[in-house]
C-alpha cells in the first residue's frame, strides 16, 4: 500500500507524537502478528518471534516499538496481549470509526462483504453509488444508497473515513464531495492520484503497481535481462524522415 496525493514529496515525516510515518505503516502489521500469536495461545513472544511473524527483522521491530515505550522484558520478551492493546490504542482501533464506501462495483461489493472491518474498529455505515440500477440493492444487511445522501450520512453518523472504489473519471469529484462533507481520511482504490487539501490524509491502493513490483522481483530471480533491446533505427537525414504517428493533435 502506498501513500499518494498531489502534494510535493518532502523528507520523511513524523506524527505529532514523533513516530516516523514508516513506523506507523508497520504498526498494523505488528498488530496482526500479535493477534495471530494470541489466537494461537501464545502469551509471551521474543522480538525475534514477533519479527518473524510480522515479516521484518528484529532490530527494526525493536526500534519501531521503542517509539511507543518500553513494553518488553529482557530475557522474557513481550506480553502479547498487553503489547497488542498498546499498539491498537496507538493506531486508534480501540474505538469505533464510521466509514462510507463510495462506488459499489465489483471491488465495492467485495469490500462491503468483508467481515473483518468490525473486529478491527471500523463500522461501515453506508454503501453509496450514483447508478440508479444499484441504488436499493442489498449487500449483506446493508442497502446501497444514493450518493446524493452523502452529506446527510456524514453528519448523522460522524463519518471520518471514506473509501473510494469508483473508476478514475469520477474519483476526484467524489473525493471533493467527501472532503467538503467533513471526511478527513480517504482510502483511494481508483487508478488516479487525487488532490486533497492540508489536513486530509489519503492512502492509495494500486494493485497493478504491487503486481509490477512482484514482476520486477520475479525477473531478478529468474536472471532474465530487463526490457527487450530496442531495435536500432535507420539513420535519418532530417525531421521529414520521421514516420507519422497518428494524425496530429485531436486525431
N, C-alpha and C positions, 0 to 999 in steps of 0.2 A: 504494500500500500504506500502511495506517495502523496506528499502534500503539494498542492498546486493552486496557484492563484495568479492574478496578473501583477502582483507586487514584485518589485525588483529584488532578486536574491541578495541576501546580505550574509554577514558572519553568523555562525551557529548561535541560536537564540536560547534564552533560558526562561523558565516560567517565573512568576512572581516570587516563588519560594527559592528560586535559584537552581532548579533542576534542569539540566540540559534537555532540549527537545528530543534528542536521540534516546536519552534515558527514558523519558516519558513514553516514547513509542514502544519501548521494550517492557514497560511495566505490565501491560495487559498480557504479554506472553508469559511473564513470571506468574501472574495470577492464574492463568490457565494451567500452567505446570503444577502449581501448588494445589489447585482444585483436583487435578488428576492424582496427585500423591495422596491427598486427603481421602478421595474416593477409594483409594487402594488400602486405606487403613494405616498409612504411614504417619506417625506423629512427629518425628523429627527428621531432618534431612541435612546433610552436609552441603557446603557450597558446591562441591563437585557433583553431588547427586542432583541438586536443583538445576545447576548449569546444564547438565546432560539432558534433563527433562525439558529444559527450555530451548536447547539447541544453541547455546552460547558458551564461551569459555568462562571458567570460574573467576578469573581475575576481573573480567568485565562485569560479571554479575555482582561481585563484592563491591566494586566501585559504584555501580548503579544503586545498590541497596544502601550504601553509605550516605547517599543524599537524603534518605528517609530517616536515618537514625541508626542506632546500634541495636539490632534485633537478634543477632546471632550470639552464641556462647562458644568460646574457644574449646575445642575438644568434644563438643556436643553437637553443634550445628544450629539449625533454625527450628523453632517451634512452628510447624507447618500451619496450624490453624491461626496462630497469632499473627504470623507474617502475612498470611492470606488476608486477614482482616485489615491489617495496616495498609497493604497495597490497595485493597478495594476502597478503603476510605480515602487514600491519597488521590486516586483517579476518579473518585466521585460516584462509584457504583453501589455505595451503601444506601443511596437514596434513589427515588423514583424519577426517571426522566421521561417526559412526554415527547413522542416522536410522531411525525407525519411522513408518509411515503407518497411522493407525487410521481405519477406515471405508472399505471398498472398494466404494463405489457407482460412479456414472459418473465423478465427479471423482477418486476414489481410483484407479480404473483408469487414467485419463489420466495422473496423476502417476506411477503405477507404470511406465507405458510410456515415460516421458520419459527419453531417453538422455543428457541434458545434465548430470545431477547428478554423475555420476562424474568428469567432466572439470573440475568446479568444486570438488572436495574433499568431496563428500557421498556417502556409501555407504549405500544403502537396505538395511538388514539384515533387515527383516521387514515384511510386509503383514498387518495384523490386523483381524479382524472377529468379531462375536459371532453372526452369522447362520449357522446350520448349513448352509444352502444354498450359502454362499460359501466356507466353510472347505474347503480341499483344492483349490480352483480354481487353475489355473496361469495366471500372467500373466507372459509372457516366460519367464525362467528361474527365477522365484520362485513359491512356493506360498502361498496365503492361509492364515494360521494362526489358531488360536483366540485371541481377546483374553485369555482366561484365562491364557495363557502370558506375558503382558506382563512381569511381574516377573522371570521367569527370563531372558527375552531381554535386558532392560535390563542385568541383572547380567552375563550372559555376554558380551555384545557392547559393554559400556560405552557404552550409548546416552546421548547428552546432548541430542538434539533429537527432539521428537515433532511429527508433523503430524496435525492433527485435520481429517478430512473427513466427519464424521458429520452427521446432521441436528441441529437446535438442541436437541432434547429431551435426548439422552444426552451432549451435549458437555461439560457441567460435570463429570459423573461420570467421563468419560474423562480430562478434564484432571486431576481429583483423583488418579486412579489413576496417571497418568503422573508427576505430581509426587511422590506417595508412593513410587514405584518408583525415584526418583532423577533423573528427567529435569528439566533446569533451563532449557531453552529450548523454546518451543512456538510453532508456526505454526498459526494457527486459521483455517480456512475456513468453520466453522459460522456461521450467521447469528445469533450471540448474543455478548454481551460476557461474558467468562469472568473469574472471580475467581482470583487466584493469590497466593501468599504472597511476602513480600520475598525477594529472591534468585533469583526465577524471572522470566525475560524472556519476554514474549509479544508476538507480532505478529499482527494481524488483517488478513485479506484479504477484502474485501467487494466483489465485482464489481458488485453493484447500486448501491452508493454511487458507485463510479467512473463508471458509466454515467449516474447522475443528475447528477454534476458536468459530464460532457460535454454532457448535455442542457441544463444551465444555459448553458454557453458557446454552444451552438448557438442557443439562444433569443436570447442577446445579439447574436450575429452577424446573425440574421435580422431584428432590430429589433422583434420582437414584444413585446407587453406581457407582464407576468408572468402570474400566475394570472387566470382569467376573473373578472369582477366578481361579487361575491356579491349575489344579488337582495335588495332591501330587504324586510325582514319587516314584516308588518302590525302596527300598534300593538296592544299587549296591555295590558289593564287590570290584570292580576294574574297570579300564578303559575298559577292554574287555567286560564288561557288557553293555557298551553304545550302543544304537541302531545305525545302519548305516544310515547316512544321505547323500544321493546322492552317487556318485560313485568315489569320490575323486577329486583332482584338475584336471580341464579340462574336467570333465564329463558333 
